[in-house]
């Protein structure tokens, strides 16, 4: 099931392609899942990918065999993994900020792990800018967070504003639910 989903083109593929076209150098991808992004990196030197799920890591390792660049997959919780500061040229997260118990901590870790002059690239979802949709998201959040570990009512833009990342561009789509975020490290 996961393998079919990884290889299937979905509505979010165009957003992932646009985001990952900016990735360069040595890349760290957080919460890699099954490796959906692997074929979308056009020109990187290497990829280090992290996920806490043994099953996801197994699928990602299979996907890594198809890459044109060196790819190391690590099974670890993103909130506790210990990378050295200033280790990566690009840090990537796609549709995972909803699942972290402490997303603000993860954003600060991204800033720490990224080299000065490097970039953080995010494709995330959160609370809608539409009042009716956001009300529904707030009602659904307790159930969805309990059942699938996804918080649909997180204010991604606010989290970014409160972080040390220097956001250079945010593109919001689908009633302000989905965001492409481009940030740099000074």
Protein Blocks (a to p, Z undefined) as FASTA:
>chain_A
ZZmmmmpccfklmmmmmmmmmggcjdddehklnolmmmmmmbdfbdcdddfblklmmmmm
mmmmmpcbdcddddddfklpccdehkbfbdcdehklmmpmblmlmmmmmmmmpcghiacd
dddddddfbfklmmmmmmmmmmmmmmnopafkbcfklmmmmmmbdcfbdcdeehhlaccd
ddddZZ
